[in-house]
C-alpha cells in the first residue's frame, strides 16, 4: 500500500502540534492494530493488538523522544531504537515509517468520541497510570 500522493513530511514542531494529546487509531503494515493517546512528555496510553486481543498499555515518559531531528521510540527489550519519518496524509491522519526502511509503517487516524473512556483511564491514580498532562514534556512550548 503506497502513501497517498498528497502526503507531506511534517517537521517535528508540526508533528508535535498534530499529535500531542489527541486520540489515534493505528494500523500497521504487518497487521498490528492499536488505539491510544500520545502525550507531550513522550508517554503513551492505549491498547494494542498484535494477534487477537491485546492488553492496555502505558508507556512511560520518555518512550517517544526527539533525536537528530526524528521521533524515536525507546522500549525496554528492543535491540535498537527505531526512529520515524512522519508524513501527514490528511487533516486527520499521518503515516509513521521507520527511517531507512519505509516499507515498515503504521497509519494513524485521529478518532473522536472515545475521549471520555480514555480520560477516565488517565484519572485512575494509584490503581492505574498517573494522570498525564500534554504540556509537561521538555519539548513542549505550551
C-alpha positions as CSV (number, residue, x, y, z in Angstrom):
1,X,0.0,0.0,0.0
2,X,1.6,3.2,-1.1
3,X,1.4,6.6,0.7
4,X,-1.2,9.0,-0.8
5,X,0.1,11.4,-3.3
6,X,-0.8,14.4,-1.1
7,X,1.4,13.2,1.8
8,X,3.8,15.8,3.1
9,X,6.6,15.2,5.6
10,X,5.9,17.0,8.9
11,X,8.5,18.9,10.8
12,X,9.0,18.0,14.4
13,X,7.0,21.1,15.6
14,X,4.2,20.3,13.1
15,X,4.1,16.7,14.3
16,X,4.0,17.8,18.0
17,X,1.0,20.1,17.4
18,X,-0.7,17.5,15.3
19,X,-0.5,14.5,17.7
20,X,0.1,15.6,21.3
21,X,-3.0,14.9,23.5
22,X,-5.1,13.5,20.6
23,X,-6.5,10.1,20.2
24,X,-5.4,8.0,17.2
25,X,-6.3,4.6,15.8
26,X,-3.3,2.8,14.4
27,X,-3.0,0.2,11.7
28,X,0.5,-1.2,10.8
29,X,1.7,-2.9,7.7
30,X,2.1,-6.3,9.4
31,X,-1.4,-6.3,11.0
32,X,-0.8,-4.7,14.4
33,X,-3.7,-2.5,15.5
34,X,-3.8,0.0,18.4
35,X,-5.6,3.0,19.7
36,X,-4.0,5.5,22.0
37,X,-3.1,9.0,23.0
38,X,0.5,10.4,22.8
39,X,1.4,12.9,25.5
40,X,3.9,15.8,25.4
41,X,6.3,14.0,27.8
42,X,6.7,11.1,25.4
43,X,4.3,8.8,27.2
44,X,1.6,6.8,25.5
45,X,-1.6,5.2,26.9
46,X,-3.9,3.0,25.0
47,X,-4.4,-0.6,23.8
48,X,-2.5,-2.7,21.2
49,X,-3.3,-5.9,19.4
50,X,-0.6,-8.0,17.9
51,X,-2.7,-11.1,17.4
52,X,-6.2,-11.4,18.7
53,X,-7.0,-9.3,21.7
54,X,-4.4,-7.1,23.3
55,X,-3.7,-5.6,26.7
56,X,-3.9,-2.0,27.8
57,X,-0.6,-0.4,27.7
58,X,1.1,2.6,29.4
59,X,4.4,3.5,28.1
60,X,6.3,5.9,30.5
61,X,7.5,9.4,29.9
62,X,10.5,9.4,27.5
63,X,9.3,6.5,25.4
64,X,9.0,8.8,22.5
65,X,11.9,11.2,22.1
66,X,13.2,13.7,19.6
67,X,16.7,12.7,18.4
68,X,18.7,14.0,15.5
69,X,15.5,15.7,14.0
70,X,13.5,12.5,14.2
71,X,11.0,10.9,16.5
72,X,12.4,7.8,18.1
73,X,11.0,5.1,20.3
74,X,12.9,3.8,23.3
75,X,11.4,0.5,24.5
76,X,13.0,-1.9,27.0
77,X,14.0,-5.2,25.4
78,X,14.3,-3.8,21.9
79,X,17.8,-4.3,20.4
80,X,17.6,-1.0,18.6
81,X,15.8,2.3,18.9
82,X,13.7,2.9,15.8
83,X,13.3,6.4,14.5
84,X,10.4,7.5,12.3
85,X,9.6,9.8,9.4
86,X,6.1,11.3,9.8
87,X,4.1,12.2,6.7
88,X,0.7,13.9,7.1
89,X,-1.8,12.2,4.8
90,X,-4.9,14.2,5.5
91,X,-6.3,16.7,8.0
92,X,-6.9,13.8,10.5
93,X,-4.2,11.3,9.6
94,X,-0.5,10.6,9.2
95,X,1.9,7.8,8.4
96,X,4.9,6.9,10.5
97,X,7.5,4.9,8.7
98,X,10.8,3.6,10.0
99,X,13.7,5.7,8.8
100,X,15.7,3.8,6.2
101,X,13.0,1.1,6.0
102,X,9.9,2.9,4.7
103,X,8.1,-0.3,3.9
104,X,7.7,-0.7,7.7
105,X,5.0,1.8,8.6
106,X,1.9,2.5,10.6
107,X,-1.1,4.7,9.6
108,X,-2.5,6.9,12.4
109,X,-6.1,8.2,12.1
110,X,-7.5,10.7,14.6
111,X,-10.6,9.4,16.4
112,X,-13.3,11.4,18.2
113,X,-15.9,10.3,20.7
114,X,-13.7,7.9,22.7
115,X,-12.2,10.7,24.7
116,X,-14.2,10.1,27.9
117,X,-13.2,6.4,28.0
118,X,-9.5,7.2,27.9
119,X,-9.8,10.3,30.1
120,X,-11.3,8.1,32.9
121,X,-8.2,5.8,32.5
122,X,-6.0,8.8,32.9
123,X,-7.6,9.7,36.2
124,X,-7.3,6.3,38.0
125,X,-4.4,7.4,40.1
126,X,-2.9,4.8,42.4
127,X,-4.8,1.9,40.8
128,X,-3.8,2.8,37.2
129,X,-1.4,5.1,35.3
130,X,-0.7,8.5,36.6
131,X,-2.6,11.4,35.1
132,X,-0.6,12.7,32.2
133,X,-0.8,16.3,31.0
134,X,0.1,17.2,27.4
135,X,2.2,20.2,28.4
136,X,4.8,18.6,30.7
137,X,7.4,17.4,28.2
138,X,10.8,19.0,27.7
139,X,10.0,19.7,24.0
140,X,6.7,21.4,24.8
141,X,6.0,25.1,24.1
142,X,2.7,25.5,25.9
